[in-house]
Amino acid sequence: MKKLVAAAFAAAALFSSIPAKADAIDMSTITCAQLLQMKQDEISFVLTWVAGYLAGTEEETSMDPEALGAHVTATVTYCGQNGEMSVLNAAKESAPKG
């Protein structure tokens, strides 16, 4: 019983130290210009999310690290030329065809 109480207190302490829930972000509204102003880890997060989202819409269950890297690079390049476009649409436009 003491272990259960200790575990409950530990869990409560852990959850109390987690920051408050952030507001949801509509990922389709992030523009290329906004993406290119972000920190590197934020850019990585957004582009990883976008790649996963697009894979999910195509019901793709495999992941090729080289292809992902190439697509991320292509998306960033495309974004550099199309600042007002959403990152999601830029990723769709820069995706390899085929």
N, CA and C atoms as an extended XYZ file, in Angstrom:
294
Properties=species:S:1:pos:R:3:atomname:S:1:resname:S:1:resid:I:1 pbc="F F F"
N         0.815       -1.186        0.000 N   MET     1
C         0.000        0.000        0.000 CA  MET     1
C         0.865        1.258        0.000 C   MET     1
N         1.967        1.217        0.766 N   LYS     2
C         2.856        2.375        0.818 CA  LYS     2
C         3.453        2.659       -0.557 C   LYS     2
N         3.767        1.588       -1.299 N   LYS     3
C         4.334        1.775       -2.637 CA  LYS     3
C         3.319        2.443       -3.564 C   LYS     3
N         2.049        2.066       -3.449 N   LEU     4
C         1.005        2.653       -4.276 CA  LEU     4
C         0.837        4.139       -3.970 C   LEU     4
N         0.840        4.488       -2.704 N   VAL     5
C         0.719        5.895       -2.300 CA  VAL     5
C         1.928        6.684       -2.784 C   VAL     5
N         3.112        6.113       -2.633 N   ALA     6
C         4.330        6.791       -3.092 CA  ALA     6
C         4.290        6.989       -4.600 C   ALA     6
N         3.819        5.988       -5.324 N   ALA     7
C         3.713        6.106       -6.782 CA  ALA     7
C         2.710        7.187       -7.168 C   ALA     7
N         1.601        7.264       -6.443 N   ALA     8
C         0.591        8.284       -6.725 CA  ALA     8
C         1.161        9.684       -6.494 C   ALA     8
N         1.908        9.855       -5.394 N   PHE     9
C         2.531       11.155       -5.126 CA  PHE     9
C         3.573       11.502       -6.185 C   PHE     9
N         4.338       10.514       -6.616 N   ALA    10
C         5.348       10.743       -7.650 CA  ALA    10
C         4.682       11.165       -8.955 C   ALA    10
N         3.601       10.492       -9.305 N   ALA    11
C         2.876       10.835      -10.530 CA  ALA    11
C         2.290       12.238      -10.432 C   ALA    11
N         1.727       12.561       -9.281 N   ALA    12
C         1.154       13.900       -9.088 CA  ALA    12
C         2.236       14.970       -9.204 C   ALA    12
N         3.390       14.711       -8.644 N   ALA    13
C         4.498       15.667       -8.719 CA  ALA    13
C         4.966       15.834      -10.163 C   ALA    13
N         5.022       14.721      -10.881 N   LEU    14
C         5.449       14.770      -12.281 CA  LEU    14
C         4.477       15.598      -13.104 C   LEU    14
N         3.192       15.326      -12.969 N   PHE    15
C         2.198       16.041      -13.771 CA  PHE    15
C         2.054       17.498      -13.365 C   PHE    15
N         2.349       17.825      -12.123 N   SER    16
C         2.253       19.223      -11.713 CA  SER    16
C         3.401       20.047      -12.279 C   SER    16
N         4.496       19.392      -12.686 N   SER    17
C         5.628       20.123      -13.238 CA  SER    17
C         5.525       20.301      -14.751 C   SER    17
N         4.550       19.651      -15.387 N   ILE    18
C         4.361       19.785      -16.827 CA  ILE    18
C         3.676       21.118      -17.097 C   ILE    18
N         4.166       21.874      -18.090 N   PRO    19
C         3.541       23.161      -18.387 CA  PRO    19
C         2.074       22.989      -18.792 C   PRO    19
N         1.321       24.058      -18.650 N   ALA    20
C        -0.092       24.023      -19.031 CA  ALA    20
C        -0.209       23.666      -20.513 C   ALA    20
N        -1.307       23.057      -20.850 N   LYS    21
C        -1.550       22.638      -22.227 CA  LYS    21
C        -1.519       23.844      -23.155 C   LYS    21
N        -0.769       23.714      -24.226 N   ALA    22
C        -0.698       24.776      -25.223 CA  ALA    22
C        -1.930       24.704      -26.118 C   ALA    22
N        -2.254       25.823      -26.734 N   ASP    23
C        -3.375       25.843      -27.652 CA  ASP    23
C        -3.041       25.022      -28.888 C   ASP    23
N        -4.068       24.438      -29.477 N   ALA    24
C        -3.895       23.675      -30.711 CA  ALA    24
C        -3.476       24.620      -31.836 C   ALA    24
N        -2.688       24.111      -32.745 N   ILE    25
C        -2.208       24.896      -33.887 CA  ILE    25
C        -2.773       24.288      -35.150 C   ILE    25
N        -3.379       25.106      -35.983 N   ASP    26
C        -3.840       24.641      -37.290 CA  ASP    26
C        -2.621       24.634      -38.206 C   ASP    26
N        -2.055       23.461      -38.400 N   MET    27
C        -0.801       23.345      -39.144 CA  MET    27
C        -0.935       23.807      -40.595 C   MET    27
N        -2.155       23.823      -41.127 N   SER    28
C        -2.338       24.248      -42.514 CA  SER    28
C        -2.184       25.755      -42.681 C   SER    28
N        -2.105       26.499      -41.583 N   THR    29
C        -2.007       27.951      -41.685 CA  THR    29
C        -0.575       28.476      -41.552 C   THR    29
N         0.370       27.608      -41.255 N   ILE    30
C         1.764       28.058      -41.133 CA  ILE    30
C         2.312       28.311      -42.531 C   ILE    30
N         2.788       29.524      -42.751 N   THR    31
C         3.333       29.866      -44.069 CA  THR    31
C         4.816       29.513      -44.144 C   THR    31
N         5.293       29.467      -45.359 N   CYS    32
C         6.717       29.216      -45.570 CA  CYS    32
C         7.567       30.314      -44.927 C   CYS    32
N         7.113       31.552      -45.026 N   ALA    33
C         7.863       32.656      -44.412 CA  ALA    33
C         7.946       32.471      -42.901 C   ALA    33
N         6.851       32.048      -42.285 N   GLN    34
C         6.867       31.798      -40.843 CA  GLN    34
C         7.804       30.637      -40.514 C   GLN    34
N         7.759       29.587      -41.316 N   LEU    35
C         8.616       28.426      -41.087 CA  LEU    35
C        10.085       28.839      -41.086 C   LEU    35
N        10.472       29.631      -42.065 N   LEU    36
C        11.872       30.006      -42.208 CA  LEU    36
C        12.346       30.962      -41.117 C   LEU    36
N        11.429       31.517      -40.321 N   GLN    37
C        11.783       32.378      -39.191 CA  GLN    37
C        11.891       31.593      -37.886 C   GLN    37
N        11.536       30.304      -37.917 N   MET    38
C        11.533       29.481      -36.702 CA  MET    38
C        12.930       28.999      -36.352 C   MET    38
N        13.070       28.541      -35.112 N   LYS    39
C        14.305       27.887      -34.679 CA  LYS    39
C        14.396       26.529      -35.364 C   LYS    39
N        15.614       26.005      -35.459 N   GLN    40
C        15.853       24.747      -36.163 CA  GLN    40
C        14.986       23.608      -35.622 C   GLN    40
N        14.866       23.484      -34.296 N   ASP    41
C        14.069       22.385      -33.748 CA  ASP    41
C        12.592       22.546      -34.069 C   ASP    41
N        12.108       23.781      -34.156 N   GLU    42
C        10.713       24.018      -34.528 CA  GLU    42
C        10.480       23.676      -35.996 C   GLU    42
N        11.445       24.035      -36.845 N   ILE    43
C        11.355       23.689      -38.272 CA  ILE    43
C        11.299       22.174      -38.423 C   ILE    43
N        12.170       21.480      -37.721 N   SER    44
C        12.193       20.020      -37.788 CA  SER    44
C        10.864       19.421      -37.341 C   SER    44
N        10.311       19.963      -36.259 N   PHE    45
C         9.027       19.471      -35.757 CA  PHE    45
C         7.929       19.654      -36.799 C   PHE    45
N         7.833       20.855      -37.360 N   VAL    46
C         6.777       21.149      -38.340 CA  VAL    46
C         6.923       20.259      -39.565 C   VAL    46
N         8.140       20.149      -40.090 N   LEU    47
C         8.330       19.362      -41.309 CA  LEU    47
C         8.137       17.866      -41.062 C   LEU    47
N         8.482       17.394      -39.887 N   THR    48
C         8.229       15.988      -39.555 CA  THR    48
C         6.729       15.738      -39.449 C   THR    48
N         6.016       16.661      -38.811 N   TRP    49
C         4.566       16.524      -38.702 CA  TRP    49
C         3.935       16.512      -40.091 C   TRP    49
N         4.347       17.451      -40.943 N   VAL    50
C         3.783       17.546      -42.294 CA  VAL    50
C         4.047       16.253      -43.072 C   VAL    50
N         5.266       15.740      -42.988 N   ALA    51
C         5.592       14.497      -43.700 CA  ALA    51
C         4.718       13.346      -43.201 C   ALA    51
N         4.533       13.264      -41.893 N   GLY    52
C         3.678       12.215      -41.336 CA  GLY    52
C         2.231       12.386      -41.746 C   GLY    52
N         1.761       13.622      -41.747 N   TYR    53
C         0.386       13.895      -42.162 CA  TYR    53
C         0.173       13.462      -43.610 C   TYR    53
N         1.090       13.861      -44.484 N   LEU    54
C         0.948       13.505      -45.895 CA  LEU    54
C         1.031       11.993      -46.103 C   LEU    54
N         1.914       11.331      -45.364 N   ALA    55
C         2.001        9.873      -45.460 CA  ALA    55
C         0.697        9.232      -45.002 C   ALA    55
N         0.099        9.800      -43.969 N   GLY    56
C        -1.165        9.267      -43.463 CA  GLY    56
C        -2.298        9.435      -44.452 C   GLY    56
N        -2.321       10.555      -45.162 N   THR    57
C        -3.390       10.764      -46.138 CA  THR    57
C        -3.262        9.811      -47.315 C   THR    57
N        -2.056        9.315      -47.541 N   GLU    58
C        -1.826        8.359      -48.624 CA  GLU    58
C        -1.786        6.919      -48.113 C   GLU    58
N        -2.060        6.754      -46.820 N   GLU    59
C        -2.034        5.446      -46.164 CA  GLU    59
C        -0.684        4.743      -46.354 C   GLU    59
N         0.376        5.536      -46.348 N   GLU    60
C         1.740        5.014      -46.473 CA  GLU    60
C         2.234        4.631      -45.087 C   GLU    60
N         2.685        3.391      -44.939 N   THR    61
C         3.125        2.928      -43.624 CA  THR    61
C         4.631        2.721      -43.529 C   THR    61
N         5.347        2.889      -44.633 N   SER    62
C         6.800        2.733      -44.573 CA  SER    62
C         7.455        4.113      -44.532 C   SER    62
N         8.700        4.136      -44.055 N   MET    63
C         9.430        5.388      -43.967 CA  MET    63
C        10.839        5.169      -44.481 C   MET    63
N        11.209        5.933      -45.470 N   ASP    64
C        12.539        5.881      -46.058 CA  ASP    64
C        13.278        7.144      -45.605 C   ASP    64
N        14.260        6.998      -44.699 N   PRO    65
C        14.956        8.182      -44.177 CA  PRO    65
C        15.582        9.058      -45.263 C   PRO    65
N        16.138        8.443      -46.291 N   GLU    66
C        16.748        9.237      -47.367 CA  GLU    66
C        15.693       10.029      -48.130 C   GLU    66
N        14.575        9.389      -48.422 N   ALA    67
C        13.493       10.074      -49.130 CA  ALA    67
C        12.913       11.195      -48.273 C   ALA    67
N        12.781       10.946      -46.976 N   LEU    68
C        12.274       11.983      -46.070 CA  LEU    68
C        13.224       13.175      -46.056 C   LEU    68
N        14.511       12.918      -45.939 N   GLY    69
C        15.504       13.994      -45.947 CA  GLY    69
C        15.467       14.792      -47.236 C   GLY    69
N        15.334       14.087      -48.369 N   ALA    70
C        15.270       14.765      -49.660 CA  ALA    70
C        14.010       15.618      -49.765 C   ALA    70
N        12.899       15.095      -49.250 N   HIS    71
C        11.644       15.851      -49.317 CA  HIS    71
C        11.688       17.070      -48.397 C   HIS    71
N        12.270       16.925      -47.225 N   VAL    72
C        12.414       18.067      -46.315 CA  VAL    72
C        13.265       19.149      -46.977 C   VAL    72
N        14.370       18.756      -47.587 N   THR    73
C        15.241       19.713      -48.269 CA  THR    73
C        14.492       20.397      -49.410 C   THR    73
N        13.743       19.617      -50.182 N   ALA    74
C        12.975       20.177      -51.298 CA  ALA    74
C        11.899       21.142      -50.797 C   ALA    74
N        11.278       20.804      -49.675 N   THR    75
C        10.240       21.676      -49.115 CA  THR    75
C        10.836       22.993      -48.646 C   THR    75
N        11.969       22.941      -47.968 N   VAL    76
C        12.619       24.166      -47.493 CA  VAL    76
C        13.033       25.029      -48.687 C   VAL    76
N        13.573       24.419      -49.721 N   THR    77
C        13.959       25.157      -50.927 CA  THR    77
C        12.734       25.801      -51.565 C   THR    77
N        11.672       25.044      -51.690 N   TYR    78
C        10.431       25.546      -52.273 CA  TYR    78
C         9.878       26.690      -51.425 C   TYR    78
N         9.935       26.533      -50.112 N   CYS    79
C         9.465       27.582      -49.205 CA  CYS    79
C        10.271       28.868      -49.372 C   CYS    79
N        11.567       28.730      -49.611 N   GLY    80
C        12.409       29.896      -49.809 CA  GLY    80
C        11.984       30.729      -51.008 C   GLY    80
N        11.304       30.092      -51.953 N   GLN    81
C        10.863       30.778      -53.169 CA  GLN    81
C         9.380       31.147      -53.131 C   GLN    81
N         8.659       30.676      -52.109 N   ASN    82
C         7.207       30.866      -52.044 CA  ASN    82
C         6.773       31.173      -50.615 C   ASN    82
N         7.213       32.301      -50.092 N   GLY    83
C         7.010       32.643      -48.699 CA  GLY    83
C         5.571       32.702      -48.225 C   GLY    83
N         4.653       33.080      -49.092 N   GLU    84
C         3.259       33.231      -48.678 CA  GLU    84
C         2.481       31.910      -48.712 C   GLU    84
N         3.054       30.888      -49.326 N   MET    85
C         2.369       29.590      -49.424 CA  MET    85
C         2.398       28.883      -48.078 C   MET    85
N         1.378       28.081      -47.800 N   SER    86
C         1.401       27.295      -46.568 CA  SER    86
C         2.464       26.207      -46.697 C   SER    86
N         3.050       25.851      -45.577 N   VAL    87
C         4.066       24.800      -45.571 CA  VAL    87
C         3.462       23.499      -46.072 C   VAL    87
N         2.226       23.227      -45.690 N   LEU    88
C         1.561       22.000      -46.125 CA  LEU    88
C         1.455       21.949      -47.644 C   LEU    88
N         1.039       23.043      -48.267 N   ASN    89
C         0.949       23.061      -49.727 CA  ASN    89
C         2.321       23.024      -50.382 C   ASN    89
N         3.306       23.672      -49.760 N   ALA    90
C         4.671       23.620      -50.298 CA  ALA    90
C         5.203       22.191      -50.262 C   ALA    90
N         4.904       21.471      -49.200 N   ALA    91
C         5.342       20.075      -49.090 CA  ALA    91
C         4.661       19.224      -50.168 C   ALA    91
N         3.401       19.495      -50.427 N   LYS    92
C         2.690       18.757      -51.480 CA  LYS    92
C         3.302       19.065      -52.842 C   LYS    92
N         3.589       20.341      -53.093 N   GLU    93
C         4.151       20.752      -54.392 CA  GLU    93
C         5.566       20.212      -54.602 C   GLU    93
N         6.339       20.109      -53.529 N   SER    94
C         7.735       19.692      -53.657 CA  SER    94
C         7.919       18.184      -53.514 C   SER    94
N         6.829       17.484      -53.278 N   ALA    95
C         6.915       16.020      -53.112 CA  ALA    95
C         7.336       15.376      -54.430 C   ALA    95
N         8.126       14.323      -54.332 N   PRO    96
C         8.509       13.621      -55.557 CA  PRO    96
C         7.270       13.060      -56.243 C   PRO    96
N         7.226       13.191      -57.516 N   LYS    97
C         6.082       12.683      -58.295 CA  LYS    97
C         6.355       11.223      -58.658 C   LYS    97
N         5.298       10.463      -58.592 N   GLY    98
C         5.470        9.078      -59.028 CA  GLY    98
C         4.996        8.126      -58.092 C   GLY    98
